[in-house]
Amino acid sequence: MGGLRMTEPASFVADNTKILLMGNPNVGKSVVFSALTGINVMTANYPGTTVSFSQGSMELAGQKVDIIDVPGTYALDTGNPAERIANEFLAGYGDVVLLILDATNLERNLYLAFQILEKKLPVVIALNLMDVAQKRGLIIDVEALAEELGVPVIPTQAIYGRGIPELKAKLRENLLLKQSISAREFGPDYWHQAERIASRVVSHRHRRLTLSERLDKWMLQPGPGSLIAAFILLITFGIVVGIGMGLRKFILKPLFFFLIEPAIRSGVTALVPAGIVQNVLIGEYGFLIKSIEWPLTLVFPYVLSFYVLLGLLEDSGYMPRLATLMDTVFRRLGLQGTNIIPFLLGYGCAVPAILSTRAVGERRERIVVSTLIAIGIPCISQTGAFISLLGERSVLLIIALYAIALITMYAVGLVLNRFSVLPDRPLILELPPLLLPNAEIIAKKTLVRLRHFAQDALIPLTGAVAFTAILYETGGLAYVAKLFQPLVVGWLGLPAEASIGLIMGIVRRELAVLPLIEMNLTLSQLFVGSVVALFYLPCVGAFGVLASEFGLKVALAIGLFTIGLAFFIGGLFNHLFQLLVFLIG
């Protein structure tokens, strides 16, 4: 879900009435934003920065209102890029501020609240995570807090939708009457004021630790935490594969082969006479057939199941805990545990994964992380292709493939760490509370991601298949196969026509795998082809992001390295298999 670059704020921030959604990181801003705007959301980079924000819209008081999700920040006075952008929005683009406070950490959240309230804009406060606060034995006097701050305070449990209607009603009232401008002064000692107010409005009751809190502690301990992580990741992989294979076998394949394909073939044969044009449309690599069959039956079921599971991991609060647990391992590569998040995003798509490294800050660390993502993390489309290629023959081959990817990434990471000395920085990470994800929010996030997948994947995939069909029908593919024969046949042990994947894989990574499904390959050839496709160069979209983020030289260096690695490791496995066959006899 990458960034849309813009040159002027006004080109993205419309002329409608605007509500600025603000708050600390991890207070539930994205959940409130989703509840208010639905799935019609755009994301952009603020001019001159790599910091992104989101904008959506909703109907309030009979008019369209824009909601701008301002980057999360802890304060407005320390000068980092996110805070500078927040100040600029407050100065020129906001009519009302919807401020989200974390009820479980009220004192810390009040520092930002004071600074926003002193801007003298209409403010409505959503006191979120009230259910978590109550479970932790915190009792908050909401009316007293509203009195202290001088603006309305609405208690919410956004992930369950509780308090959202009251929040909308208060926002509507503010837009109509321009109320809720605080007359209070809180400075200059904000922390003293925060302590005073928190002591007045928050009380504690003694209680036993809940199961969630015990589980939280176990997740962060190396022993039980590693077991929990292994269990969660294995279950996630199993569910993605199981649901994907079920959708493919029982719903999508019958839908395509019994309804869609016959309709396309009958329509084309009725309108287009036999010959090269008809063959390009519905022949061996007919793009009207393959551009629907491959994404619908081989890729989409796994994309759908992965994005649902990714949303569950995100909204449950587990990913930051996994980052904390993995910090020791990542330190050996000169990285921080928080980089596990770009890696996990990479299993969805390399583009947002590379963009998410912006949070790292250090350019050299970003390049190392992006290189490792490009080398050995297959996107979910490619994963679906691997499962379709290998899953029905041997699940162990899929596990072996991903094990090889992790081992290679780790080895390359050690080498890169030796040649790119990165500063040793302590891990500073806020852990949001563990929550039970909300099905409606997960569904909205999944729909947004599927929409982006369709936009990013279908057009280039159709173009690549059409080009290949033309190449095949005009005899060009035979020439390409002959050109690559020493490499493909001699070194990799694959049939000459497997070179088609090397051409198509430049456009989309899964296209380096999908043509292999159409060929009658041995088990060893399937594995060698998968290894080559796994490490093959990044797709056009990922290459473009690498070039825009780090420059063309870095992108070319990463691309050439991944190509060389793909052929080197693929050839090694081919000759290893041949040696084993020779020894076994």
Wavefront OBJ file of the C-alpha trace (Angstrom):
o trace
v 0.000 0.000 0.000
v 2.753 2.325 -0.998
v 2.957 6.082 -1.060
v 1.508 8.428 -3.677
v 4.015 11.251 -4.059
v 2.677 14.757 -4.431
v 4.104 18.206 -5.035
v 1.560 20.379 -3.248
v -0.484 19.542 -0.147
v -3.579 21.093 -1.738
v -3.444 18.565 -4.564
v -4.136 15.820 -2.047
v -5.832 17.580 0.867
v -9.127 18.633 -0.687
v -11.061 21.873 -0.125
v -13.704 20.158 2.018
v -13.929 20.680 5.771
v -11.033 18.783 7.318
v -10.703 16.833 10.553
v -7.150 16.084 11.683
v -6.859 12.708 13.372
v -3.942 12.942 15.798
v -2.364 11.050 18.684
v 0.630 9.074 19.907
v 1.706 5.979 17.943
v -0.207 2.788 18.810
v -3.242 4.433 20.412
v -5.738 3.067 17.868
v -5.712 5.934 15.370
v -5.844 3.616 12.370
v -8.820 1.751 13.842
v -10.743 4.989 14.437
v -9.751 6.183 10.958
v -11.057 2.969 9.398
v -14.285 3.121 11.422
v -14.942 6.690 10.236
v -13.876 6.437 6.585
v -14.457 2.847 5.494
v -12.140 1.580 2.725
v -12.031 4.648 0.445
v -8.587 5.755 1.537
v -5.591 7.334 -0.181
v -2.022 7.395 1.083
v 0.597 10.009 0.185
v 4.020 11.267 1.094
v 4.106 14.747 2.561
v 5.981 17.125 0.191
v 9.750 16.953 0.576
v 9.679 13.998 3.017
v 9.361 10.232 3.111
v 6.737 10.429 5.863
v 3.305 9.296 4.693
v -0.200 10.130 5.847
v -3.654 8.898 4.858
v -6.840 10.680 3.874
v -10.402 9.455 3.687
v -13.852 11.001 3.835
v -17.197 10.685 5.604
v -20.600 12.370 5.675
v -21.268 14.699 8.614
v -24.052 17.244 8.998
v -25.048 16.756 5.359
v -21.603 17.576 3.964
v -18.539 15.640 2.878
v -15.759 15.893 5.458
v -12.140 14.848 4.891
v -10.396 12.894 7.638
v -6.593 13.232 7.586
v -4.680 10.621 9.583
v -1.660 12.671 10.669
v 1.537 10.673 11.395
v 1.626 9.572 15.034
v 3.853 11.624 17.310
v 4.580 11.945 21.038
v 5.064 15.738 21.007
v 5.204 18.805 18.752
v 8.435 20.365 19.962
v 11.332 17.997 19.216
v 11.643 18.671 15.489
v 11.582 15.218 13.876
v 9.891 14.955 10.433
v 6.595 13.535 11.743
v 6.294 16.346 14.303
v 7.115 19.008 11.727
v 4.360 17.660 9.479
v 1.900 17.568 12.398
v 2.655 21.229 13.133
v 2.157 22.199 9.481
v -1.208 20.443 9.361
v -2.282 22.193 12.558
v -1.157 25.546 11.177
v -2.884 25.397 7.832
v -5.037 22.402 7.010
v -7.269 21.562 9.980
v -10.746 22.778 10.950
v -11.249 20.343 13.841
v -8.803 18.035 15.649
v -9.905 14.562 16.690
v -7.308 13.646 19.316
v -6.978 9.984 20.316
v -5.656 9.352 23.836
v -4.650 5.987 25.287
v -6.602 5.365 28.477
v -3.932 2.921 29.661
v -1.163 5.567 29.455
v -3.068 8.781 30.079
v -0.289 10.748 31.791
v 2.148 10.268 28.913
v -0.530 11.054 26.290
v -1.473 14.332 27.977
v 1.848 15.950 26.956
v 0.798 15.979 23.292
v -2.783 16.875 24.237
v -1.657 20.069 25.992
v 0.368 21.198 22.996
v -2.541 20.619 20.610
v -5.098 22.294 22.873
v -2.919 25.415 23.067
v -3.199 25.791 19.268
v -6.752 27.067 19.960
v -8.463 24.843 17.404
v -11.753 23.002 18.080
v -10.768 19.663 19.627
v -12.712 16.506 20.379
v -10.927 13.823 22.399
v -11.521 10.085 22.044
v -10.304 8.295 25.169
v -9.569 4.952 23.539
v -8.768 1.490 24.917
v -11.146 1.994 27.843
v -11.814 -1.745 28.048
v -8.089 -2.501 28.358
v -7.732 0.157 31.051
v -10.577 -1.375 33.054
v -9.013 -4.846 32.797
v -5.798 -3.372 34.198
v -7.664 -1.977 37.188
v -7.726 1.668 36.010
v -10.835 3.718 36.733
v -10.985 7.000 34.803
v -13.348 9.860 35.629
v -14.115 10.981 32.073
v -16.187 14.000 33.137
v -13.388 15.252 35.387
v -10.891 14.840 32.525
v -13.133 16.849 30.196
v -13.395 19.564 32.852
v -9.605 19.702 33.275
v -8.934 19.911 29.540
v -11.840 22.164 28.624
v -12.985 20.051 25.650
v -15.345 17.078 25.161
v -13.949 13.640 26.002
v -15.682 10.575 24.533
v -14.750 7.141 25.957
v -14.255 4.631 23.134
v -13.383 1.023 22.427
v -12.717 1.645 18.742
v -11.830 -1.903 17.775
v -15.362 -2.967 18.803
v -17.019 0.186 17.433
v -18.091 1.344 20.905
v -18.210 5.103 21.289
v -17.883 5.753 17.537
v -21.524 6.961 17.098
v -21.080 9.364 20.068
v -17.807 10.530 18.545
v -19.495 11.255 15.206
v -22.282 13.167 16.955
v -19.795 15.339 18.842
v -17.778 15.976 15.656
v -20.985 16.970 13.851
v -21.804 19.399 16.667
v -18.330 20.930 16.472
v -18.448 21.344 12.711
v -21.795 23.147 12.958
v -21.050 25.330 15.990
v -17.226 25.540 15.968
v -17.168 24.748 19.684
v -14.688 22.932 21.935
v -11.823 25.389 21.854
v -10.063 25.027 25.191
v -9.562 28.156 27.275
v -7.014 26.410 29.533
v -3.273 27.079 29.686
v -1.057 24.111 30.503
v 2.552 25.213 30.005
v 5.357 25.574 30.510
v 5.718 22.503 32.764
v 3.589 20.048 30.820
v 4.775 16.985 32.725
v 3.799 18.496 36.078
v 0.318 19.295 34.728
v -0.002 15.793 33.246
v 0.906 14.229 36.601
v -1.550 16.476 38.439
v -4.473 15.740 36.114
v -3.761 12.009 35.945
v -3.640 11.762 39.741
v -7.018 13.471 39.947
v -8.928 11.554 37.252
v -7.307 8.079 37.408
v -7.727 5.676 40.306
v -6.512 2.106 40.704
v -8.041 -1.043 42.104
v -6.085 -4.097 43.135
v -6.580 -7.203 41.038
v -4.910 -10.362 39.828
v -3.047 -10.540 36.521
v -5.312 -11.532 33.654
v -4.531 -14.385 31.278
v -3.781 -11.791 28.591
v -1.183 -10.096 30.820
v 0.451 -13.428 31.683
v 0.550 -14.335 27.996
v 2.052 -10.939 27.264
v 4.922 -11.609 29.687
v 5.541 -15.079 28.253
v 5.692 -13.670 24.715
v 8.624 -11.445 25.653
v 10.708 -14.124 27.399
v 13.248 -15.941 25.159
v 12.187 -19.487 26.085
v 8.369 -19.436 26.063
v 8.373 -16.495 23.651
v 10.277 -18.485 21.009
v 7.880 -21.406 21.355
v 4.874 -19.095 21.061
v 6.397 -17.357 18.023
v 7.135 -20.676 16.301
v 3.604 -21.897 17.037
v 1.953 -18.686 15.768
v 4.032 -18.526 12.571
v 3.519 -22.226 11.797
v -0.210 -21.934 12.420
v -0.312 -18.823 10.236
v 1.502 -20.612 7.411
v -0.724 -23.656 7.777
v -3.914 -21.597 7.669
v -2.730 -19.587 4.641
v -1.877 -22.783 2.763
v -4.979 -24.684 3.911
v -7.497 -21.945 3.144
v -5.740 -21.068 -0.115
v -5.696 -24.665 -1.359
v -9.308 -25.149 -0.326
v -10.479 -22.020 -2.162
v -8.460 -22.991 -5.208
v -9.572 -26.612 -5.430
v -13.225 -26.397 -4.507
v -14.295 -22.934 -5.675
v -11.956 -21.038 -7.994
v -10.708 -23.842 -10.279
v -14.233 -25.171 -10.974
v -15.447 -21.599 -11.491
v -12.742 -20.912 -14.061
v -12.535 -24.208 -15.943
v -16.278 -24.917 -16.085
v -17.646 -21.392 -16.566
v -15.115 -18.678 -17.397
v -12.741 -20.479 -19.779
v -15.463 -22.105 -21.939
v -17.219 -18.743 -22.237
v -14.001 -16.993 -23.324
v -13.084 -19.711 -25.836
v -16.542 -19.836 -27.397
v -16.676 -16.038 -27.654
v -13.236 -15.747 -29.278
v -13.737 -18.646 -31.727
v -17.061 -17.102 -32.775
v -15.530 -13.680 -33.429
v -11.911 -14.343 -34.446
v -10.971 -16.744 -37.261
v -8.366 -19.442 -36.660
v -4.826 -18.178 -36.968
v -2.120 -16.297 -35.104
v -4.473 -13.704 -33.587
v -6.757 -16.385 -32.157
v -3.747 -18.275 -30.823
v -2.451 -15.148 -29.093
v -5.841 -14.762 -27.433
v -6.632 -18.366 -26.428
v -3.688 -20.523 -27.538
v -0.866 -22.141 -25.544
v -0.119 -18.882 -23.714
v -3.313 -17.096 -24.730
v -3.443 -13.962 -22.624
v -7.245 -13.905 -22.360
v -6.974 -17.312 -20.662
v -3.734 -17.149 -18.668
v -4.146 -13.564 -17.460
v -7.326 -14.702 -15.680
v -6.461 -18.318 -14.816
v -3.104 -17.621 -13.151
v -4.104 -14.762 -10.826
v -7.565 -16.168 -10.065
v -6.808 -19.844 -9.452
v -3.110 -19.851 -8.521
v -2.473 -16.557 -6.727
v -5.650 -14.922 -5.397
v -6.665 -17.637 -2.861
v -3.313 -17.332 -1.075
v -3.283 -13.530 -1.297
v -6.694 -13.399 0.351
v -5.851 -15.796 3.189
v -2.463 -14.134 3.826
v -3.900 -10.620 4.110
v -6.576 -11.805 6.539
v -3.905 -13.440 8.741
v -1.601 -10.397 8.445
v -4.440 -8.170 9.644
v -5.020 -10.476 12.621
v -1.323 -10.329 13.599
v -1.267 -6.540 13.276
v -4.474 -5.770 15.158
v -3.805 -8.258 17.939
v -0.670 -6.326 18.920
v 1.581 -9.357 18.442
v 3.949 -7.946 15.794
v 5.746 -5.471 18.144
v 6.228 -8.326 20.622
v 7.735 -10.474 17.894
v 10.046 -7.563 17.059
v 11.189 -7.370 20.687
v 11.773 -11.126 20.810
v 13.767 -11.116 17.544
v 16.003 -8.203 18.518
v 18.853 -10.454 19.708
v 18.908 -12.369 16.410
v 18.766 -9.218 14.312
v 21.584 -7.623 16.338
v 23.952 -10.194 14.818
v 23.119 -8.701 11.426
v 23.607 -5.156 12.694
v 19.844 -4.561 12.652
v 17.087 -3.984 15.193
v 14.247 -6.347 15.984
v 11.740 -3.855 14.577
v 12.951 -4.821 11.098
v 10.957 -8.037 11.440
v 7.927 -5.928 10.471
v 9.244 -4.985 6.966
v 10.224 -8.635 6.495
v 6.722 -9.830 7.394
v 5.199 -7.190 5.112
v 7.506 -8.468 2.368
v 5.670 -11.785 2.395
v 2.678 -9.742 1.250
v 4.425 -7.434 -1.222
v 7.970 -6.101 -1.509
v 6.827 -2.555 -2.351
v 5.206 -1.609 1.009
v 7.902 -3.641 2.787
v 10.682 -1.503 1.281
v 8.698 1.680 1.899
v 8.184 0.681 5.554
v 11.969 0.748 6.108
v 11.623 4.544 6.200
v 10.850 4.123 9.889
v 14.407 2.825 10.371
v 15.839 6.252 9.590
v 19.466 5.183 8.903
v 20.038 4.916 5.109
v 22.593 2.107 5.314
v 20.309 0.013 7.503
v 17.434 0.624 5.096
v 19.556 -0.592 2.185
v 20.586 -3.742 4.071
v 16.977 -4.559 5.027
v 15.687 -3.824 1.498
v 18.428 -5.978 -0.027
v 17.513 -8.926 2.192
v 13.823 -8.473 1.325
v 14.663 -8.446 -2.395
v 16.888 -11.520 -2.072
v 14.896 -14.083 -0.181
v 11.365 -13.018 0.730
v 8.788 -14.195 -1.826
v 5.692 -12.012 -2.043
v 2.339 -13.667 -1.431
v 1.694 -13.927 -5.189
v 4.933 -15.844 -5.609
v 4.158 -17.926 -2.520
v 0.830 -18.892 -4.069
v 2.677 -19.911 -7.224
v 5.159 -22.008 -5.198
v 2.337 -23.766 -3.362
v 0.565 -24.452 -6.657
v 3.817 -25.745 -8.182
v 5.152 -27.819 -5.272
v 2.306 -28.245 -2.766
v 0.515 -31.068 -4.512
v 3.820 -32.960 -4.969
v 5.451 -32.389 -1.581
v 4.837 -29.913 1.229
v 8.360 -30.720 2.474
v 9.774 -29.109 -0.666
v 7.986 -25.851 0.199
v 9.402 -25.940 3.725
v 12.875 -26.698 2.334
v 12.575 -23.805 -0.110
v 11.738 -21.318 2.635
v 14.471 -22.739 4.879
v 17.009 -22.145 2.095
v 15.707 -18.584 1.739
v 16.135 -17.859 5.467
v 19.623 -19.409 5.612
v 20.741 -17.431 2.555
v 19.319 -14.185 3.884
v 21.082 -14.703 7.196
v 24.417 -15.456 5.499
v 24.123 -12.424 3.205
v 23.106 -10.297 6.200
v 26.266 -11.303 8.071
v 28.396 -10.346 5.049
v 26.615 -7.007 4.576
v 26.996 -6.239 8.269
v 30.752 -6.776 7.982
v 31.040 -4.316 5.085
v 28.467 -1.722 6.230
v 29.112 -0.711 9.815
v 25.771 0.333 11.291
v 25.402 2.337 14.518
v 24.464 0.264 17.553
v 21.186 1.740 18.749
v 19.079 0.437 21.633
v 15.641 -0.911 20.767
v 12.986 1.621 21.787
v 9.566 0.188 21.086
v 6.159 0.790 22.591
v 4.091 -2.343 23.062
v 0.367 -1.821 22.456
v -2.000 -3.953 24.525
v -2.931 -7.403 23.285
v -6.392 -7.180 21.781
v -8.918 -9.472 20.176
v -9.095 -8.258 16.529
v -12.365 -6.954 15.178
v -13.724 -8.867 12.183
v -15.150 -5.763 10.489
v -11.848 -3.863 10.727
v -9.924 -6.892 9.403
v -12.356 -7.161 6.498
v -11.890 -3.484 5.596
v -8.104 -3.707 5.742
v -8.153 -6.866 3.631
v -10.356 -5.215 0.999
v -8.006 -2.220 0.806
v -4.999 -4.507 0.357
v -6.773 -6.654 -2.235
v -7.677 -3.538 -4.174
v -4.044 -2.435 -4.188
v -2.970 -5.944 -5.200
v -5.372 -5.880 -8.148
v -4.111 -2.469 -9.256
v -0.446 -3.396 -8.883
v -0.556 -6.942 -10.249
v -3.242 -7.460 -12.880
v -2.225 -4.872 -15.483
v 1.495 -5.779 -15.634
v 0.628 -9.491 -15.471
v -1.757 -9.185 -18.430
v 0.865 -7.253 -20.401
v 3.569 -9.818 -19.676
v 1.320 -12.732 -20.681
v 0.289 -10.937 -23.895
v 3.948 -10.290 -24.778
v 4.799 -13.932 -24.126
v 1.884 -15.152 -26.245
v 3.048 -13.020 -29.160
v 6.628 -14.193 -28.658
v 5.489 -17.821 -28.616
v 3.259 -17.620 -31.692
v 5.810 -15.716 -33.801
v 8.684 -18.069 -33.012
v 10.562 -15.546 -30.905
v 10.411 -17.800 -27.854
v 12.364 -20.502 -29.662
v 15.124 -17.979 -30.370
v 15.183 -16.882 -26.702
v 15.281 -20.508 -25.576
v 18.248 -21.181 -27.849
v 20.012 -18.064 -26.546
v 19.621 -19.126 -22.901
v 20.113 -22.843 -23.523
v 23.661 -23.131 -22.062
v 22.462 -21.517 -18.828
v 18.970 -22.989 -18.530
v 19.662 -26.483 -19.867
v 23.363 -26.916 -19.183
v 23.706 -25.290 -15.760
v 20.188 -25.503 -14.317
v 19.106 -28.781 -15.903
v 15.739 -27.371 -16.986
v 14.067 -27.670 -20.406
v 14.834 -24.856 -22.844
v 11.278 -23.481 -22.698
v 11.768 -22.727 -18.988
v 13.546 -19.565 -20.163
v 10.084 -18.071 -20.614
v 9.918 -17.673 -16.833
v 13.133 -15.656 -16.869
v 11.521 -13.189 -19.259
v 8.136 -12.941 -17.568
v 9.648 -12.842 -14.067
v 11.127 -9.422 -14.813
v 7.594 -7.987 -14.731
v 6.090 -9.964 -11.845
v 7.943 -12.402 -9.559
v 5.229 -15.055 -9.654
v 5.521 -15.156 -13.457
v 8.963 -16.729 -13.055
v 7.144 -19.666 -11.402
v 3.769 -20.013 -13.112
v 5.022 -21.143 -16.571
v 6.756 -24.095 -14.871
v 3.322 -25.446 -13.869
v 2.502 -25.990 -17.544
v 5.648 -28.132 -18.089
v 6.095 -31.821 -17.321
v 9.044 -31.458 -14.924
v 10.629 -33.949 -12.563
v 10.580 -33.276 -8.825
v 14.214 -32.150 -8.862
v 13.569 -29.817 -11.805
v 10.581 -28.335 -10.016
v 12.731 -27.598 -6.982
v 15.607 -26.122 -9.010
v 13.164 -23.925 -10.940
v 11.609 -22.774 -7.676
v 15.024 -21.931 -6.189
v 15.898 -19.823 -9.240
v 12.516 -18.054 -9.110
v 12.870 -17.485 -5.348
v 16.130 -15.548 -5.624
v 15.437 -14.021 -9.046
v 15.544 -10.267 -9.469
v 12.830 -8.042 -7.885
v 9.777 -7.347 -10.016
v 9.402 -4.064 -11.869
v 7.413 -2.460 -9.025
v 9.967 -3.364 -6.356
v 12.849 -2.300 -8.616
v 11.173 1.077 -9.165
v 10.759 1.610 -5.414
v 14.400 0.653 -4.801
v 15.505 3.163 -7.436
v 13.307 5.960 -6.069
v 14.326 5.337 -2.459
v 18.076 4.668 -2.860
v 19.025 5.619 -6.420
v 19.395 3.718 -9.689
v 22.920 2.429 -8.903
v 21.776 0.728 -5.684
v 18.715 -0.748 -7.408
v 20.839 -2.121 -10.274
v 23.394 -3.542 -7.825
v 20.641 -5.347 -5.875
v 19.061 -6.627 -9.104
v 22.337 -7.972 -10.522
v 23.228 -9.571 -7.193
v 19.895 -11.386 -6.917
v 20.150 -12.676 -10.521
v 23.664 -14.006 -9.937
v 22.605 -15.585 -6.638
v 19.554 -17.217 -8.257
v 21.537 -18.921 -11.001
v 24.439 -19.850 -8.690
v 22.289 -21.544 -6.024
v 19.918 -23.074 -8.596
v 22.826 -24.606 -10.509
v 24.393 -25.936 -7.310
v 21.186 -27.787 -6.424
v 20.877 -29.170 -9.961
v 24.384 -30.613 -9.878
v 23.868 -31.857 -6.319
v 20.770 -33.773 -7.439
v 22.658 -35.184 -10.421
v 25.488 -36.297 -8.135
v 23.032 -38.007 -5.779
v 21.402 -39.824 -8.696
v 24.833 -40.940 -9.913
v 25.874 -42.191 -6.452
v 22.604 -43.976 -5.810
v 22.802 -45.479 -9.265
l 1 2 3 4 5 6 7 8 9 10 11 12 13 14 15 16 17 18 19 20 21 22 23 24 25 26 27 28 29 30 31 32 33 34 35 36 37 38 39 40 41 42 43 44 45 46 47 48 49 50 51 52 53 54 55 56 57 58 59 60 61 62 63 64 65 66 67 68 69 70 71 72 73 74 75 76 77 78 79 80 81 82 83 84 85 86 87 88 89 90 91 92 93 94 95 96 97 98 99 100 101 102 103 104 105 106 107 108 109 110 111 112 113 114 115 116 117 118 119 120 121 122 123 124 125 126 127 128 129 130 131 132 133 134 135 136 137 138 139 140 141 142 143 144 145 146 147 148 149 150 151 152 153 154 155 156 157 158 159 160 161 162 163 164 165 166 167 168 169 170 171 172 173 174 175 176 177 178 179 180 181 182 183 184 185 186 187 188 189 190 191 192 193 194 195 196 197 198 199 200 201 202 203 204 205 206 207 208 209 210 211 212 213 214 215 216 217 218 219 220 221 222 223 224 225 226 227 228 229 230 231 232 233 234 235 236 237 238 239 240 241 242 243 244 245 246 247 248 249 250 251 252 253 254 255 256 257 258 259 260 261 262 263 264 265 266 267 268 269 270 271 272 273 274 275 276 277 278 279 280 281 282 283 284 285 286 287 288 289 290 291 292 293 294 295 296 297 298 299 300 301 302 303 304 305 306 307 308 309 310 311 312 313 314 315 316 317 318 319 320 321 322 323 324 325 326 327 328 329 330 331 332 333 334 335 336 337 338 339 340 341 342 343 344 345 346 347 348 349 350 351 352 353 354 355 356 357 358 359 360 361 362 363 364 365 366 367 368 369 370 371 372 373 374 375 376 377 378 379 380 381 382 383 384 385 386 387 388 389 390 391 392 393 394 395 396 397 398 399 400 401 402 403 404 405 406 407 408 409 410 411 412 413 414 415 416 417 418 419 420 421 422 423 424 425 426 427 428 429 430 431 432 433 434 435 436 437 438 439 440 441 442 443 444 445 446 447 448 449 450 451 452 453 454 455 456 457 458 459 460 461 462 463 464 465 466 467 468 469 470 471 472 473 474 475 476 477 478 479 480 481 482 483 484 485 486 487 488 489 490 491 492 493 494 495 496 497 498 499 500 501 502 503 504 505 506 507 508 509 510 511 512 513 514 515 516 517 518 519 520 521 522 523 524 525 526 527 528 529 530 531 532 533 534 535 536 537 538 539 540 541 542 543 544 545 546 547 548 549 550 551 552 553 554 555 556 557 558 559 560 561 562 563 564 565 566 567 568 569 570 571 572 573 574 575 576 577 578 579 580 581 582 583 584 585
